Amino acid sequence: MADLRLIVGLGNPGPEHARTRHNAGFRFVDELASRAGASFRVDGKLFGETAKIEIAGQPVWLLKPSTFMNLSGKSVAAALRFWKFEPEQALLAHDELDLPPGTARLKFDGGHGGQNGLRDTMRLLGHGRFHRLRIGIGHPGSKDKVTPWVLGRPSPDDAILIDRAIDEAIDVLPLAVAGNFMDAMTRLHTRRD
C-alpha cells in the first residue's frame, strides 16, 4: 500500500459553516496543521487552501477545497495532478452519518455512501480507490432531516465526542503515513475508553 502524501479535509468554506457537522473533515486537517504549527494558504490553481506538514518524518500536504462540498472532486483531482500523487496516496476526511459521534473509521475504496464530496471525487477520478477517514456525526433519524442536520452545529456533548474522534484518528496517522494502513485501522477501530 502506498504511503499517504495528501490529506484532504472535506467541508464548506466560510465562517457560517465553520463548526457544522458537515465540516468535520475541515476540522481534522485544521487540527493537523495547528499541531504542526503550519498555516493554510489559498492556492487558486488547486481550488482550495493548502499547508505542508511532516508526519512520521514524511512531508504530507493538507488540502481544504474551497469549491463547496458538492464540487470537492475538482480540487482533489487538481491536487493529485499537480503533485503527481496517485489516488491511493490520498486520504479524504469527511463527516459520516452512519457512525455515531465519537467514532472515526479508516477505510480504502468503496462507494460514496451518499457523501457528496466523495461522490464528486469519484465522478472525476472514475473510481473510489483512495483512503477515507469517516468521522461520525450521527444520523437525525429521518432522511428528510439530513440536510439541516449536516449543515447544523452539533450539541456541545456531540462536539466534544467529534473532537475526541479526531484526536484518536490523528494518533494513528503516523502508521498510515508510513504505509502501515492496516495497523492504523486496527488501532483506531479497536480503541476503547
Secondary structure by P-SEA (a helix, b strand, c coil): cccccbbbbbccccccccccccaaaaaaaaaaaaaacbbbbbbccccbbbbbbbcccbbbbbbbbcccccaaaaaaaaaaaaaccccccbbbbbbbccccccbbbbbccccccccaaaaaaaaaaccccbbbbbbbccccccccaaaaaaaccccaaaaaaaaaaaaaaaaaaaaaaacaaaaaaaaaaaccc
